[in-house]
Amino acid sequence: RITVNLPAEPTDEMYKALRRAIIETTDLEDCTIDLNLLGAKVIGVKAFGYHADGTPEAPRALRSVFLPDATLIKEDAFRDLNILSVSAPKVTEIEDGAFYGSTDLAEINFPKLKVVGPNVFGCCYALEEVTLPELTIVDVWSFAICRNLKVLNLPKVEVVNAGAFYGSYVLEKIT
């Protein structure tokens, strides 16, 4: 487990340095990283996402992320990563594609999340059951092609945009 203290709005350079450090850790065989990002209220555009800094590498060792202070996760922040879980108890909004293509993502904890943008959880194949108690808006393709998604608990949803669950064919129950 690695804990990093960041300012409320980290710069792109800070994210690039942290991302590079995680990528370079993959030289250690069988290494996995559970990352705690303290202080950061905004997780920046492409902060950890695949090709974020123009390199063909992804931080493959990153397995879980805990964001105790974050309130906003910006576009493509964790796109195409193989993380297993993410927890962000204060996040209220997640922008376009933030976790798109994170095929191993099986556990999400966003108890205060109100709005998800387009493609936020698209192609997150490992998601099976999702509970988002405060979510009010599900945008276009938010849960598209979630191959194993069976149950969605969204008790406060007011708006569901077209294609929100496109290709999620095993979906059995939406509350």
N, C-alpha and C positions, 0 to 999 in steps of 0.2 A: 504494500500500500504506500502510495506516494501522496503527500499533502503539499500543495503549493499555495502560497498566499499571494494574491494578486490584488491590484487596485480595482475599484468598482467598475471601471471601463478600461480593461486592458487594451493595449495597442496591438495592431497586427503583428508587429515585430516580436512582442512578448509571446503571442500564440505560436508564431513560427519557430521561435527558439525552443519552446516547450515541446512542440510537435517533433522537431528535429531530435531533441534529446530522447523522446520516446522511440522514434524510429531507430536510432543508433543502439538502443537497448536490445533490439531484436537480434543482435549478434550473439547474445547470451542464449544458449539453447534452453528451450522450455521455459522461457521467461514470460510472465504475464504481469500486467500492471493494473492495479485498482487505483484510480486517480480521484483525489479530493481537491476540488478547486475552491479555496476559501476566498471570500471578499468580492469576487467578480459578480456583479449584478447583471451584466450583459455579456453573453457568450457571442463573440463576433462572427461575422460572415466568414464561412469556410475556416473557422478556427482550427478544427482538426480534420476536416473532410479530406477525402482522397484527392490528391493533386492540388491541395490548398496552396502550396508554395511553388507550384510548377514542376515539382519532381514526380517521377512515376511511382514513388513509394507511398505506402500508407502506414500509419502507426499500428501495425498488426498486433503488437504485444498488449495494447490497451484493451482490457476486458470489461471493466466497469467504471462508471463515472458517477461521482456524487457532487452535486452543485448546491450546497446548503444556502447560499446567498443570492443566487441568480433569480431574476424575475422575467428575463427575456432571453430566448435562444434564437439567434438570427439565422438567416438563410444558409443552408448547406453546412451548418456548423459541424455535424458529425456524419455527413453523407458518405455512404459506401464503406463504413467501418464495420469490423466484425465484433463490436462490443456485444456483451451478453445482457447487460442491465444498465439502466440509468435512473437516478433518483434526483429530483429537484423539487423540494417541498414548497418553494415560493414562486415557481414559474407560473405566470398567468398567460403567456403567449409564446407560441413557437411558430417561426416563420417558414416560408417555402422550403421544402426538401430537407429540412434539418437532419432527419434520420433516414432519408430515402436510401434504399439499397443496403441498409444495415441488416443483412440477411440472418444473422445470428441473434439479433435483439429479441429476447424472450420476456424480459421483465421491465416494465416502466412504472415509475411512481411520480405522478404529477397531481397531487391532491387539490391544487388551486388553479390548474389550467383551465382557462375560459375559451381560448381561441386557438385553433390549429389552422395553419395555412395550407395551400395546395401541396400535395405529395409528401407531407410531413412524415408519415409512417409507410409510404408506398414501398412495396417490395420488402417489407420486414417479415420474412417468411416464418420466423420462429414464434411470432406473437400468436398466442392461442386464446387468451382471455385478457381483456382490457377493461379497467374501471377508471373512469375520469369523472369524479362526482360533481365538478363545477363547470364542465365543458358546456358552452352554449352554442358555438358555431363549429360545424364540421365542413371544411372547405372542399373544393374539387379534388378528387383523388387522394384525400387524406389517408385513407386506409386501403387504397387500391392494391390489388394483387398481393394481399396478405394471405398466402396459400393455406395457412393453418388456423386462421382466425375464426373461432367458433362462437365466442360470446363477447358482446360489447355492453357494458353497463354505463350508460350516459343519461342519467336521470334528469338533467337540466337542459338538454339540447333543445334549441328553438329553431335552428336553421341547419338543414343538411343540403349541401349543394350537389349538383349533378355529378354522378360518377364517384361519389365519396367512397363507395365500397366496391367499385368495379373490379371484377376478377377475384374477389374474395368469396369463392364459390362454396366453401364449407361453412360459411356464417350461418349459424342456427338460431341465434337469439340476440335481439337488441332490446335493451331495457332503456 
